[in-house]
């Protein structure tokens, strides 16, 4: 060692310390950082995953969408949604992983939609088959029945319910003759609007009123008196049954 190095030791000290730090921080030729090891992040630069810190979905290439999402083949739609949201949150930031998860989710949604559609079609075909296999008198009876839009059903239901409430409110003053006449006229009007035949509408309306009145006269006396309001007469209760028959006739009959 030269006399200049001994006389000025500060010139050699930094190089010695630098070599020691390199030896401590070097492992197999890779520069590592102990400070990063203490904070729980990857210790070396080569340990960082490709594309940053985003993890890669391990089942990207799994063909079965159920297995790819990690759920049972009998999972409900809620479970499918939950699995999809959980996986997207876990692997957010990795484009290929997100695309794989979304693709499996869309396959399962389409399969569920097609299953519901086939089930609906099967129910209609079964019902149609039952009707075709039914006796002739049932077929003839069904030819007189139709299902109108729900808006029409609710409007007419409200009208006849109003007539029933009006009859109950005026039960102490007199019989429901006026309300029954108005209900019959409304039934004939709706039937005429549908059949375009006043005679047919008149016959069906009178038949519905007569059938409802007869059924009410037979079945109303069988109701226990405890269940009936003291001021409600047999005529009032029979008229309520007649309102129901008039509603069914003008709404569901052709």
ChimeraX attribute file (.defattr): number of C-alpha atoms within 10 A of each C-alpha:
attribute: neighborCount
match mode: 1-to-1
recipient: residues
	/A:1	5
	/A:2	6
	/A:3	7
	/A:4	9
	/A:5	11
	/A:6	11
	/A:7	9
	/A:8	10
	/A:9	10
	/A:10	10
	/A:11	12
	/A:12	11
	/A:13	10
	/A:14	11
	/A:15	11
	/A:16	10
	/A:17	11
	/A:18	10
	/A:19	10
	/A:20	11
	/A:21	11
	/A:22	12
	/A:23	12
	/A:24	12
	/A:25	13
	/A:26	12
	/A:27	11
	/A:28	6
	/A:29	8
	/A:30	11
	/A:31	15
	/A:32	20
	/A:33	15
	/A:34	11
	/A:35	10
	/A:36	12
	/A:37	12
	/A:38	10
	/A:39	9
	/A:40	8
	/A:41	12
	/A:42	16
	/A:43	17
	/A:44	15
	/A:45	11
	/A:46	11
	/A:47	10
	/A:48	13
	/A:49	12
	/A:50	11
	/A:51	11
	/A:52	9
	/A:53	12
	/A:54	16
	/A:55	15
	/A:56	19
	/A:57	20
	/A:58	10
	/A:59	16
	/A:60	16
	/A:61	10
	/A:62	13
	/A:63	10
	/A:64	14
	/A:65	20
	/A:66	19
	/A:67	13
	/A:68	19
	/A:69	22
	/A:70	14
	/A:71	15
	/A:72	11
	/A:73	12
	/A:74	8
	/A:75	10
	/A:76	12
	/A:77	12
	/A:78	9
	/A:79	13
	/A:80	21
	/A:81	12
	/A:82	13
	/A:83	18
	/A:84	21
	/A:85	14
	/A:86	13
	/A:87	17
	/A:88	19
	/A:89	11
	/A:90	16
	/A:91	18
	/A:92	15
	/A:93	16
	/A:94	18
	/A:95	13
	/A:96	13
	/A:97	23
	/A:98	20
	/A:99	13
	/A:100	19
	/A:101	22
	/A:102	18
	/A:103	13
	/A:104	21
	/A:105	20
	/A:106	13
	/A:107	13
	/A:108	18
	/A:109	14
	/A:110	11
	/A:111	11
	/A:112	14
	/A:113	11
	/A:114	12
	/A:115	12
	/A:116	12
	/A:117	11
	/A:118	12
	/A:119	12
	/A:120	12
	/A:121	12
	/A:122	12
	/A:123	11
	/A:124	12
	/A:125	12
	/A:126	12
	/A:127	12
	/A:128	12
	/A:129	11
	/A:130	11
	/A:131	14
	/A:132	12
	/A:133	11
	/A:134	11
	/A:135	10
	/A:136	11
	/A:137	9
	/A:138	12
	/A:139	13
	/A:140	10
	/A:141	10
	/A:142	13
	/A:143	11
	/A:144	10
	/A:145	13
	/A:146	11
	/A:147	11
	/A:148	12
	/A:149	9
	/A:150	8
	/A:151	9
	/A:152	12
	/A:153	16
	/A:154	11
	/A:155	12
	/A:156	19
	/A:157	17
	/A:158	13
	/A:159	15
	/A:160	24
	/A:161	16
	/A:162	13
	/A:163	21
	/A:164	23
	/A:165	14
	/A:166	13
	/A:167	24
	/A:168	18
	/A:169	10
	/A:170	13
	/A:171	16
	/A:172	11
	/A:173	8
	/A:174	10
	/A:175	16
	/A:176	21
	/A:177	13
	/A:178	12
	/A:179	20
	/A:180	21
	/A:181	12
	/A:182	13
	/A:183	22
	/A:184	21
	/A:185	16
	/A:186	19
	/A:187	29
	/A:188	25
	/A:189	17
	/A:190	18
	/A:191	26
	/A:192	19
	/A:193	13
	/A:194	15
	/A:195	13
	/A:196	12
	/A:197	12
	/A:198	15
	/A:199	13
	/A:200	13
	/A:201	23
	/A:202	18
	/A:203	12
	/A:204	21
	/A:205	27
	/A:206	16
	/A:207	15
	/A:208	23
	/A:209	25
	/A:210	15
	/A:211	16
	/A:212	21
	/A:213	20
	/A:214	14
	/A:215	15
	/A:216	21
	/A:217	18
	/A:218	11
	/A:219	11
	/A:220	16
	/A:221	12
	/A:222	9
	/A:223	9
	/A:224	8
	/A:225	10
	/A:226	7
	/A:227	7
	/A:228	12
	/A:229	8
	/A:230	8
	/A:231	10
	/A:232	13
	/A:233	15
	/A:234	12
	/A:235	16
	/A:236	21
	/A:237	20
	/A:238	21
	/A:239	25
	/A:240	23
	/A:241	21
	/A:242	27
	/A:243	26
	/A:244	17
	/A:245	23
	/A:246	29
	/A:247	26
	/A:248	16
	/A:249	22
	/A:250	25
	/A:251	24
	/A:252	14
	/A:253	19
	/A:254	17
